[in-house]
Amino acid sequence: MIAVETVSIKNLYRHVGEEVTLQGWLYNLRSSGKIFFLIIRDGSGIVQGVLVKKETSTETWEKAKQLTQESSLRVRGVVREEPRSPGGFEIQLTDLEIIGIAEPYPISLKEHGVDFLAERRHLWIRTPRQSAILRIRAGIEHASRVFFHERDFILADAPIITPAACEGTTTLFEIDYHGEKAFLSQSGQLYNEANAMALGRMYCFGPTFRAEKSKTRRHLMEFWMLEAEAAFFDFEDNMRLQEDLVYHIVSHVLQHHRADLDILKRDIGRLEAIKLPFPRISYTDAVELLNSKGIEFKWGDDFGAPDETAISDHFDSPVFVHHFPVGIKAFYFKPDPDNPEVVLGADLLAPEGYGEIIGGGQRLDDLKLLEQRIEEHGLPQEAFEWYVDLRRYGTVPHSGFGLGIERTVSWLCGIEHIRETIPFPRTLYRIYP
């Protein structure tokens, strides 16, 4: 094959009228007898290659006849605009090189059951829909990092193996750490607070683990959290940062992943309608809203998924629910000075029934009250001595939050189940592959 510039499918628009080389895998092959239509993917997108028998060599034509689904190949041809083709472009092929012929592929182009696909997740992610979701996920992560970098937040990673719980002991994965009891992290937040006292503004990004016996469409055993913490940040500062971050992410996805959203058939009008600032409703008013909708809900209870959906359905954009009862939030939340029955905490609920995507609030900065709350929650004092030290040595008002990557991906992609938002999901009873 004569060497010409090798390009990716996502960049074909830059090469209209030019001869290029493309390398990837065969997603589908159709033939009219004298023309082969090759649907090719390369990870960045899909494109149709057209091979006309009378315009190519016998050798190249015979090679095309050997191709099977997911065979790897390298092709050469001229890029042209074609609105009817995937991505709006196609390649008029002049040459074809087979790299590897695939065996009969287990995932055909027909419908398959969820269990069948989950067992073959390593192959399922090759499909255009799953690849589009993963590209959007990468875009969300990239946009988040840029957002924090531009605001002088410093990345400081938190440990995954920890000696204590962050949000209670009932959902911990316990491990043996050289004879000592340890746990997989539920959140980097406590360590983030320490890093914030050193760096001022910081964030971490990594996996977290919850051993929840849940099979809902919103839950994973292992998921990724983007968590920020800032010294001298109060409750209001914290909510403004959250809405700015989410708006930035939405804008980035709309600008850079329009083709992927099209593959997913996402109603982008719902995303384009999102404006700042986001609406806010207190927990108390949210309870009244639920009751007005005929949903029986008692003040002091925590919201379930149907409750969050009913609240968010009242708004066209993400909505903050704030000032939760002390009893349903973690020990580290700061009580409202004007009403100690509630805390300076807020959850951000995504619209369209996707539920909570961010939880956060102002942290307790009073030494005595923090020690009291640790005792009230029955937590081992010795495990939190280092955390209490943060109040002994230069305590300041500080706030932070955690954004769940998978739930954010679910919402922006408009997909039903969270298992599609991560390359290899860990759900209840499933750890393979």
Secondary structure, 3 states (H helix, E strand, C coil): CCCCCECCHHHHHHHECCEEEEEEEEEEEEECCCEEEEEEECCCCEEEEEEEHHHCCHHHHHHHHHCCCCCEEEEEEEEEECCCCHHHEEEEEEEEEEEECCCCCCCCCCCCCHHHHHHCHHHHCCCHHHHHHHHHHHHHHHHHHHHHHHCCCEECCCCCEECCCCCCCCCCCEEEECCEEEEECCCCHHHHHHHHHHHCEEEEEEEEECCCCCCCCCCCCEEEEEEEEEECCCHHHHHHHHHHHHHHHHHHHHHHCHHHHHHCCCCHHHHHCCCCCCCEEEHHHHHHHHHHCCCCCCCCCCCCHHHHHHHHCCCCCCEEEECCEHHHCCCCECEECCEEEEECEEEEEECCCCEEEEEEEEECCCHHHHHHHHHHCCCCHHHHHHHHHHHHCCCCCEEEEEEEHHHHHHHHHCCCCHHHHCCCCCECCECCC
